[in-house]
């Protein structure tokens, strides 16, 4: 199957191919912006890691509120060099620019193939194709990288190490915001262990002739505990907040972070994973780069007993991270349909 990039470059498209027309997208896609008094939460990472107990405590409270109200926040003053971020974007663009035969060796068909590139989400079951190409790499516990472009591997390794460190620190703050010990999440789920799982996922959304009819990624929530995201300056990410789609315009040199399904399971529904989507445009190619952070693949994830109230009970079944990924990949991407299958009937 053609990638979207190859499709765009092979013909002069003036209209969207029928197999990419995404339902009632045109009437659904209008972005209902926030009220003026609402702002996306901003977490100052330097204050979260501060030796000043007052500053750190205040930031932990802000972090907990962001998880409770949004499931989404921006991180500033994170200490990741802007040069490294820029290099990661350039190397990712260079990968998507490789010839088709150079990328073909990575057209993996299995979920846990070390490196996979392709198009849509699950082309075997998707009724409508998505306007995106992707590159997914399992980078921890075993580091993998494509052999081309030649500088990709070095930049990828450093970038993923930095985001893994950031995720661990954020999870410490989130643990404390829940009234748990600082290292509770990291230790209970082995997030800082040599077997923890980190997935690098890059998406490319080429210009689309009829963006009002297409979808880059449909509404969905992410697997894992946290996803750390950056993009190449082109807007397209929308987050569902209080029943409205909010178009995200990140601050320069910031990271976007959202809570995943396993955070919702672990907290017994207190911190919910956030539904989000990617829309496309007819002018510019958008690149997004995310790292998903979770426990070792064979670690069962279930609600923390400390967060299960006696009167409410356990809200979710336990499941290993591996089995959850397999469950998600077996269906088309759709809201929280995967997480919903683990909810206990109340």
ABEGO torsion letter per residue (X at the ends): XBBAAAAAAABBBABBBAAABBEAAAAAABBBBBBAABBBBBBBAAAAABABAAAAAAAAAAAAAAAAAAGBBBBBGAGBBAAAAAAAAAAAAAAAABBAAAAAAABBABAABABBBBBEABAAABABBBBBBBBBBBAOABBBBBAOBAAAAAAAAAAAAAAAAAAAAAAAAAAAAAGBBAAAAAAAAGAABAABBBBBBBBBBBBBABAAABBABBBBBBBEABBBBBBAGBBGBBBBBGGBBBBBBBBBGBBBBBBBAAAAAAAGGABBBBBBBBBBBAABBBBBBBBBBBBBAABBBBBBAAABBAAAEBABBBBBAAAAAAAAAABBBBEAAAAAAABBBX
